[in-house]
C-alpha cells in the first residue's frame, strides 16, 4: 500500500501541505540530545518538526535547522504555547519567544498546548523554559503556597464549569486567528482538545479555521471518536505518542512496551519494516500525522519517511 507523503491542512487561504510523518522534539529532563537527534532526523529525510515553548529546546532545534542547510521553506515547523500564555494579550508573546529562540521568521503552525490557562507572572515577556527554570522564570503566577494560579476566565467553558467557574476560550482563539494576519504563522490550531472543547471554538467562525488538533493516539488508544469528529470538521489530526507512552515500570530494554508487543513485532517482520515504521504506517493509513520521537531517528524504529513512495 502506497502511503501519502503529505496531507492537506485547511488554512485561511486554501490548504497547506503537511508532511505525513513528523519528528517530535519533546524530552523530559535532559535535553542535551535534541540538537544531534534533530539534525540526524533532518538528514534522514524528516521535513516536519513538532516543537513547543515548554520543551525548552528551541535554541537546539533552531541550530539543527541551520546546520542542516535545508532551506527553511522545505521544513514544516509547529510550536505551541503553554497555559501561562493563554490570555489573549499573552499569546503573541509566546510566538515571539519561539521565533526568537529558534532564529526563525515564521512558523507553519502555532497551537494552544492545552485547553486551560494559567495566570501570567511578571516575567511573561522574557519567560524561559529551561530544565532548571523556576515558576517565576517561566512567567507563571503562583499563590503563597507556590501553586500555579488558574485563570478560569480564559479556560475552556467545560473546564471552568466543572470547577464552578465561568470561562471561555473564544477570546484566546480569536487572538490566534489574528496572528495569521501578522505573517508570523501560516496556520493555527489546538492540542489536547476534546470534542466539546473543539465545538466551543468552532462556534467563533471566521476566515481562519481550526487547522489542527494534536492529540494522543496509538493502537492501544486509537481515540477514534475524536479523530472522526475532527475529520468531519476539516481539522487535521496530528498524533503524539504513536509508540504509546514509555512507562518506566513497563519498559523492556528502554523501549515502550508497544514496541515490544509480540503482534506488532510479528507484523513488522512480515512486512519487512521496523516496529516504529509499522506503527507510524498504521497512523498514516488512518489519515493522521504521527509525531514520533527517537534519540536515534535514523534507526529501524524511526524512518518511515524514507520508505514512503
N, C-alpha and C positions, 0 to 999 in steps of 0.2 A: 504494500500500500504506500503510495506516494504521499508524504506529509507536506503541508504548506509551509513555505519558508516565512511567510508574513501573514498577518491578519490586518484587516482594515478596521481602524478605530474611528468612530464618529467625532467630528470636531466642528467648530463654528463655520469653517469654510470647506466643508466636504469631508473627506476621510484622510487619515494619516496612516502610512504603512508602519506596522509594528512587527519587528522580528518575532517569530513564533516561539522562540526559546530565549529566556533571559538568564543573566548571571547575577545572583544575589550577593550583596556586599555586607550583610549583617554578620557581626561577630560579637558574641558575649565575652566581656572581659578583654583578653589580649587581642589587640587589633593590628599587631605588627605584621601579620601575614598578608594584609589586604593589598598592599602595593604589588607584591610579586604575583599574588594569585590573580588580581585583576589584569595585570599585564599579560600573564600567561593565558588567561581566558580570551583576551582580545586577539592574541597571536594565534590561538587555537580556532578562531572563527566567530566567536561571540560578537554580536553587534547590538546588544541590548543589555544595559546595566541598570539594576534596581538598587537605588540608594535611598537614604533618609538622613535628615539632620541628626536624629537621635543615634544613628550608628557610630558617629564620631570618626568617620574615615574619609570625609570629603576631600581633605588635602591629599591623602594617599591615592584615592580614585582619580583625582584630577591629574596628579603626577603620572599615573599609569597611562591615562589617555594621551597626554602629551608625548610621553616616551614611546608609545606605540607607533607614533607617526601616522596613525589612521586619521583621515580628515574628520573633523567634528560632524559634518553633515552625514557621515556614514554610520554614526553611532546613535542609537536611541537611548536617552538617559531620563530616568524617572527619579524624583525625590519626593519627600513627604515632610509635612510639618508636624511637630509634636504638640500635645494639647495646650501647653502654655502659650502657644502662638495662635490659639483658636478664636480669640475675639477678633472681629473684623479688622480693627486697627493694627493688629499684630501679624496678620497672615503674610503680608508683603515683606515684613522684617525678616521672617524666616527664609523666604525666597531669596532675598538679597544676601543673606548669610551663606546659603547653599551655593549660590553663584560665585560669590567672592572666594569661598573656601576651595571650590573646585577649579577656579580660574576660568569660568565659562561665561558666555554672554546670554545664554538662554537654556532652558530645559525643554524637553519634548513633552513631559507630563509632570504635573505637580498635584500631589494628593494630600488630603486630610488623613493623617495616620490613624486616628480613632474618632468615634462619634461623640467624644467628650471634650470639655475644655477646662483647663486649669487657670487659676488667677495668675497673671503675669507679675513677675518681680521687677525690681528696679533695673536689673541688667539685661532686660529682654532684648535690647537692640544689639548688644555685644555678647549674647549668650554663647556658651561653649558646651559641647557635648563630649568632652574628653573623658577617658575612663575614670579619672580622679576628680572630676568637676563636682563642686558642691551644689546643693539646691540653689544657692544664691548665684553661683557661676552660671547655672543653667537657665537663669531668668525665671525661676519658679517661685511664687509666693508661698510661704508656709505660716502656720499658726505658731503659738507659743510652745507647742509640743513638737515642732518640726515636721508636722504633717502638711502635705500639699493641700492647698485650698482649692476646692472645686468651684468653677464659675458656672453655676447651674443655669444661668440665663442664656448661656451660649452652648449648652449641651443639646443633643437631640431631644425632641419633645418626650419621647417614650422613656428615656433615661431619667430626665428631670422628674417626670410624673411618678416614676417608680419610687422616688425618694421624697415625694410630697412637695416638689418644687415645680416652678413654671419655667420652661426654657424652649428654645428653638434654635436649630442650626441654619435657618434660612438666611439670616444676615451674613453669616460666615460664608455660605455657599455663594451668595451674590458677590461677595468680595473676591472669591476665587474666579468667578465668571469675569469680573472686571479685569483681573490680571492678564487674561488672554489678550486684551487690547493693548497692553503695555509693550508687547514684543519680548517679554522675559520668559514666557512659557507658551507653548503651542496648544496645549490642551490641559484640562483639569478633571479631577475625579476624587474618589474617596477610597478608603481602605477599612476593612473590618466593619462595614455597614451591613445590617441585616435588611430584610425586605421592608419592614416598617420604616426603618430609618432612610432607606432609599426613596420610599414613597414620599416622605416628608420633603426632601429637597427636589424631587421631580415636580412637585406642585409649583415650584418657583417659575418654571418655564424659561423663556428667553432664548436667544440665539446660540448661547454656549451650552452644549449638552453635558450631561454626566458621562464623560467618555469612558471611565474605567472604575471598577471596584476591585481592589486587591484583597483576596481572601485566602484562607487556608483550604486546601483540597488535595486529596490523595486517595488511593484505593481503600484505605481504612476509614476515611472520612470524605466521601465524594461530594458532599454539600450540593446535591443535585437540585433540590428545590430552589435554592438561592441562585444557582447558575442558570436555571431555566428562566427565572424571573428576569435576570439581567439580560439574557439574550433577547427576550421578548420586548425589552425596553431599549435595545440598542447599546447596552453597556458591555464593554469588553471585559471578560473575567481574566485577570491575571492571578496566579495562584502561588503562594509561598508554601514552604514545607512539602514539596512534591514527593520527597522521600520519607515523609512523616517526621514527627518531632523526635530529635535524638535524646531520648530519656536515658540518663546515665545509669539508672538501675536496670535498664533493659537492653543495654548495648553489648554487642559482641564484636571484639576487635576494633572498638572505637566507631563502629558504624551503626546507624539507626537499625532497629530490628527489621523494618520493612525491606531494607537492602539485603537482609539475610533470610527473608521469608522463603521457604522451600519452593512454593509455587512461583514466586517472582523469579527466583534463580533458575528454575526449570524452564520457564517461558523465555527468559533471556538467552539461555543456552540454545533452545530450539530455534530462536530467531537470530542466532549468532550476534547478539548485542550484549553490551554491558548492562548490569541491572539498572544503573541510573538512566541509561539510554532508553531502556524499556519503559520505565516509569514516566519519563518525560514524553515519550511517544504516546503513552496512554493519555496523558494530559492534553497533548496537541490534538489527538484524534477526537477529543470531546469538545474541541473548539475553545480551549483555554490556553493561556500562555504560562508555562511553568517557569518558576524563578528559582532554580536550584542553586545551592551553594556548595563549593568544594574548595578546600585549600590546595588541591591539585586538580584543577579543572581540565587538564589535558589527559587525565587518566580514563580508564574504561568506564568509570562511574558517570562521567560527565558529558562528553562532547557529542550530543545529538546533532548539533547544528552542522557538523562536518558530514554527517551521514545522510542528511536530507537532500532530496533532489527534486 
